[in-house]
Amino acid sequence: MYPKMHEILKPKESMNFKVEHFEVSEESAKMCRLRDTINRKREYEGFEAGTYVRLCDKNISSNMGVMMSNTPMEMRTNEYFVHKANGNVLIAGLGLGMVVLAIQDKPEVKSIFVIEKYKEVIDLVVPQLPLNNKVKIINSDIFNWQPNGHKFDTIYFDIWNDITGDNYPEMKKLHRKFCRKLNRDNPHFWIDSWRKYDCKMANRSGDRFWL
């Protein structure tokens, strides 16, 4: 389903962002899986030793500024979107481009609009990706971007770095704005946000962070 992103993306950085490879030892992977067992979560399910790649915001100190990686958690939590993607697709957030590559060759996907807020991220990532002609990258803030008559069969918002209750109000705002842009003539239309349920639960419980 997913390509080996560390073989596609080479380490590269700009003033505010960087793409970097990182190694996970067997010992570190075991400790992460043990943490899952203790916390009764699935954050590190399938986490194995090896080489991974991540996109980082150099201005954020928490969690090393990681915006996205190709760890098993990221792949697992995006699988349903990859499965549901069909027709004209709108994605908010480029990240590593992993999910774009995963869906661009699906015959049921006609077009992919990717809205990315940061031009530096586009410049770091896009030239390295083997994108096909279905994909259009737009430098804009999804909260301000207007589809100008376009209808979409699949809409997916993936612009948040953390799983936190603070994200849930933003998710609701985006869903309200773009639900009117869904092609409801398509019985397979679909809209969602990355880990929306987890953020909703964290918001309800008053916990700021899920992890």
N, C-alpha and C positions, 0 to 999 in steps of 0.2 A: 504493500500500500504506500509506504513512505520511502523515498530515496534516502541513501546514506548522506545526510547533509554535510558531514565533516569531510566528505570527499568532493563535494560540490563547492562549498564556501571555504575560501582561504582566509586566514587571519588578516584583518584589515581594520584600520581605525580612522576616524575623523576627529574634529575638535571635541565633539560631545558624545560620540558613540563608538563602539568597537564590536567587531566580530572576532571571537577568539575560540580556539580549541582548548579543551581541558581533559585531563585524564582522571579516571575514577579507578582506584585500586580495589582489589577484591575485598580487602578489609573494610574500606569505606562503604562499599556497596552492602556488605553484610550488616554494618552498623545502621545504615539507613533502613534496611528491611526490618531490623530488630525494633527500630523506633516505630515503624508502622504497627508491629505486633503490640507494643506497649500502648500506643495511642488508639488502637483499633481503627486504623485508617488504611488507605490504599495508595498513599502518595508515592511510595517507592516500590510498588509491586512491579516485578520484572526488571528492577534496576540491577544491572550487571556491570562488572569491570569493563573498561574500554575507553575509547576516544569519543568525546561528544563535542558539540559546538553550541555557543550561546551568543546572543545579542545583548549587549550591556549599555546602559546609560551611565556614562562616566561621572555624571553629576549627582547620582544617587548612591549613598553609602550603604543603605540597608540591603541585605541579600545580594551584595556585590553589584547592585544595580541591574540585575538580570531582568530583561524584558521578555525573553523567550529562549528556550533551549530545545534540543531534540531528545530529551530524556524520555523514558517510557511513560512517565506521567503525562507529559505534553502530548505524546502520540495517542495515548489511551483516551484522554479527555477531549480530543478533537476527532476521534473516530466516527462518532455519530454524525457530525457535520459532513465528513467525507462521504459517509454512506448516503446521507439525504440530499447532497448537492445535485441539483438538476436544473435544466433550463438556463435562464439568465441569472447569474449569481453575483451578489454584492457581498464583499468582505470588508469590514473595517479593521484595519491593522495588518500591516505586511509581515512584521516579525522577520523570521528567517526565510519566509516564502515556502515553508514546508507543506502547508495545507494547499497552497496554490498548485504546487507540483503534483500533489496527490490527486487533485481533481481535474486538472486541465486536459487530460487525455480520456476522461470518461465520455463516451459517445453521447450520453444524455445531457451533458453540460454544453451549452451553446456559447456563452460568453461569461467572462469574469471581470468585474470591476473591483479593483482593490483601492481603497481610500486610505492613504497613509499621511499622517500629520507632519512627519519630519522628513524634509528633503534630504538630510544627511543619511538617514536610514535607507532611503531609496537609492541614493548614490553608492552606498556601501554594498547593498545586497543585490539589487536588480541586475547590474552588469554581469554578475556571476551566475545568474540563474538561467537554465535552458528553457525559457518561457516560449509557449507557442503563440500563434496569432489570435487566440481567443482572449488573451489577457490584456487588460488595459490598467495601467497604474496611474492614479491621480493623487497629486500632492494637495491634500486638503484636510481640514479637521472635520470628522464625521458629524459633529454637532452643528456645524455651519454649512456643510455641503448640501446642495440641492440636486436631486436627480433629474430635474427638468423634463418631466414627461416619461421618464423610463419607469417600467414596471419590472419587478424581479420575482423569480420563482423561489429563490433561496436567498435568505439574508442572514448574515452571521457577524456578530460584533465580538472582536477579540483585541481589545485595546488596553486591557488592564494587566499590570505586572503582578499584583498580589490577589489572593483570594480573601477578600475582606468585605464586611458588611457595608462599608462606606461606598462600595461600587454599585450596590443594588439600586439606589435612587437614579443613578446615571443610566443603568440598564433599562429601567422602566421608562425613562425619558426617551431613550432611543427607540424602544419598542413602540411607544405611542406615536412617535414621529414617522416611523417607517412602515408600520403595519398597513398604512393606507397605500403604500407603494408595492404591496404584494399582488401578484397575479393570481387572484382567487378563482380564475377560470381553470387553473391548473389544480387538479385534485391532490397533487403532491407538493403544493406550496409549503414553505417551512421558514420559520424565523426563530433565532435563539441567540444567546450570548454565552461566551465561554464561561463555564462553571456558574451559571446563573443560579441554579438551585443552592449550591454551597454558599454563595454570597447572600442569597435570600435568608437562609437559615442563620447565618452569622449576624445578619441585620436584625432578625427577630429576637435573637438571644442576647443582643447587646455586645457580643464578642466582636472586637474589631478585626481580628485575624482568625482565619480558619485553621491554619497550621499551628 
